[in-house]
Amino acid sequence: MEALFYVRRFLLTLSFVSVASSTDSACRLRRSFHLNEMHEPGDVVLGGLFEVHYTSLFPDITYTSEPEQPSCEGFDTLGFRDAMTMVFAIEEINKNPSLLPNLTLGYNLYDNCGALVIGFSGALSLASGQEEGISPQENCSGNPPILAIVGDSYSTFSIAIANVLGLFKIPIVSYFATCSCLSDRQQFPSFFRTIPSDAFQVNAVIHILKHFGWTWVGLLVTDDDYGFYVAQAFQSSLSQQGGACLAYVEVLPWDSKPVELKRIVNLIKTSTARVVIVFAHEIHTFRLMEEVAEQNVTGRQWIASEAWASAAVLQIPRFIPFLGGTLGIAIRRGEIPGLRDFLLQTHPDKNNNYETNLVRQFWEHTFQCKFDPAEGEEDVKALCTGDEDLDQVETELLDVSNLRPEYNVYKAVYALAHALDEMLRCEPGKGPFVDRTCATLQSLEPWQLLHYLQKVNFTTPFGDQVSFDENGDALPIYDVMNWVWLLDGGTKIQNVGEVKKSAFGREELVLSENLIFWNFESKKPPQSACSENCPPGTRMARKKGQPVCCFDCILCSDGKISNESNARECISCPEDFWSSPQRDHCLPKETEFLSYYEPLGICLTTTSLLGTFICAVVLGIFIYHRSTPIVRANNSELSFLLLVSLKLCFLCSLLFIGRPRLWTCQLRHAAFGISFVLCVSCILVKTMVVLAVFKASKPGGGASLKWFGPIQQRGTVFALTCIQAAVCTVWIISASPMPHKNTQYHNDKIVYECEVGSTFGFAVLLSYIGLLAFISLMLAFLARNLPDNFNEAKLITFSMLIFCAVWVAFVPAYINSPGKYADAVEVFAILASSFGLLVALFGPKCYVILLKPERNTKTAIMGRGTTRS
């Protein structure tokens, strides 16, 4: 509908102008635009487009008569002050001997009346002039009607104007058009502005949202290019930066539509979003707030765009209960020395007091009078005389305490003046144009000024630097405003911070939070979130079909943590750490190994030392009674060696207790294997000696003893032990056992254990011990019934049965025992088999030596043997 509105008005505009037929000798205006204006001649003229009236009435189009002129309604004193600021800046420049000396600037200012067609008509009038006739045969010479334009205030108007005038490279410097689309240099090559673009304004609002942690907000925009590009920029920026989501995006109707406004306000009322961002013009925000007041929608934090952040029309007692505490993005406030005195001198010129003169219209509006009242105007209170005193009337024109758009107008005029000054100071032969030529005052062209405007750089008396980037945008800076609800019911808008882009391109938000007024009972910033913050130890899980700001909080899984609020993912703890019960930090994992200080380790250590001690005692007994028959029987040297090997077996079990180290891992299995082979080798040799002695007792069997003398016995034991030592050496060199931190058994524990390195090597070591034990068992079993008063074969058989039973049971128990319990099983097997051998082989002998000494004689042993025979 809005597009049709503009098309209709533009068609009306085209109907105003026509060109003579080709048979005419000159082009002439069939009908000129009748626009509200101010003008002053000069050597170089600058154009201006301002909204001095904020609405207009268009007559119906008829095709039977000439169209009537649209009428402008609703005088806007602030818009008039913008126009007068341009006049002031131009007059100040004309008085400045160091800027544009010997040159007088003039101006042509038009009122756009808040309508695109009128603003566009004014731009065309500025660009082409309003001369009644032009002869095609005449040479085009001299300066163009205007060299540049300051304006327009609306983004939509600026888009239309810049699209057309950009074709002719006429510079346009807007003081209020913020649409980010205007930064497109391909489409708008001659457009500049002294106000930041909406792209930066959107980022400024997002900085405020992030600062206060508001993640769930509503967005209201106007139904025009300004609102469309803002909504697009918001959605794009939030998707890239994150941190907040839009609960809803609604378009405020351009015209008054009560039903649509009721629907939008009801949505605001029912939504869980407590923060509402409004990018709209004053008139649309006013209509919105009327409906907000009607439905009594309280408890909302409003964020205002620069278009209404300091609008006086909204600062009325009816709206303040709802708008109190509003945070707004406002144009940078500036100070313009001498402006108030200049405005105070505003007076209708008697020589130019025509009906469309803006000063005359201001005078009539301010003093509620008419210079030339038409017949039938009964509501006119008085006739204007021109002698009224402006200083005695209350008017916004003279309030220069909060200059914001005016400051941008001031900077725009000075930017054009500095560019023109730089252009006229060009030295012939050093110019930037073709053949290094310079522009001359007699033949200035707008495109020449465009070149210098792009490079302009100066500082205002207020201390702000003015320059344009490659897109024609000035260095952006915004003030952050806060609406304070005073005790007397009034309103004060105060500056509480600023958002700016530094010279390094970084955007910065500075807020004085202690100055901010919050319109809530808590007097604190409200909370506005779709979901409550997820505490440390949890992660966000997005709710299906909803924005990313709506989520559930899921506890981190074992071994993972989140140490910040609203974590998107849980992070895994390092290898040696585990998550705390709250999942908010990592703790060192518990370590597990068979320790000397735990009950199991203490029992095994005590048992090992007890076995060693018993071996030492038995060895002492045997050494002390070494001359007795029972000790000397069957090679006492092997008995001593067997006791020493048993002692080593008991001691090697200590290597399996304590935290595994490289040397203990390498030594434990080697010591175990060699000790047990030494032990079993002694038993095997003793068994073989028993069989050899029995054979020697038979006729013709004496030759067998020569193979089992003391040297052969020691040699056999040594050879068998060396084989095991060789196996251990190869194993350690090729695939050495290593300490290992095992985390497979328990996620929250580190089990320290020894990796065998080579399973084959470990299997060979055990198999060799098993082979010797099996041979000893078989030989001892065969010799168990040999006639002898003290047949040691029976003791060997019994001890080997115990030994084999223990180690056969060891294998499955070892394989199925995790961590430290595998070491405990192996220690238990070592101790059990060692005690079995110790008790079975030396228990009966110690019994006889200590308790039955009468049987420890040669006669007793031989006698019992004879009787038995």
Secondary structure, DSSP 4 states (H G I P E B T S, - for coil): -HHHHHHHHHHHHHHH-----TTSSSEE-SS-----EEEE--SEEEEEEE-SEEEEE-PPP-SSSPPPPPEEEEE-HHHHHHHHHHHHHHHHHHT-TTSSTT--EEEEEEE-TT-HHHHHHHHHHHHH---SEE-TTS---S--S-SEEE--SSHHHHHHHHHHHGGGT--EEESS---GGGG-TTT-TTEEESS--HHHHHHHHHHHHHHHT--EEEEEEESSHHHHHHHHHHHHHHHHH-S-EEEEEEEE-SS--HHHHHHHHHHHHHSS--EEEEE--HHHHHHHHHHHHHHT--S-EEEE-TTTTT-GGG-STTTHHHHTT-EEEEEPPB--TTHHHHHHT----STT--TTBHHHHHHHHHHTEESSPPTT-TT--EE--S---GGGS--GGG--TTBSHHHHHHHHHHHHHHHHHHHHTPPTTS-SSGGG----GGG--HHHHHHHHTT-EEE-TTS-EEEB-TTSBBPPEEEEEEEEE-TTS-EEEEEEEEEEE-TTS-EEEEE-GGG----STT-SPPP--SSPPPPTTEEEEEPTTS-TT-EEEEEPPTTEE--STT-SS-EEPPTTEEE-TTSSSEEEPEEE---TTSHHHHHHHHHHHHHHHHHHHHHHHHHHTTTSHHHHTT-HHHHHHHHHHHHHHHHHGGGGSSS--HHHHHHHHHHHHHHHHHHHHHHHHHHHHHHHHHHHTSTT-GGGGGGGSHHHHHHHHHHHHHHHHHHHHHHHHHS--EEEEE-SS-TTEEEEEEE-S-HHHHHHHHHHHHHHHHHHHHHHHHTTT---TT-HHHHHHHHHHHHHHHHHHHHHHHHT--THHHHHHHHHHHHHHHHHHHHHHHHHHHHHHHH-GGGSSHHHHHHHHHHH-
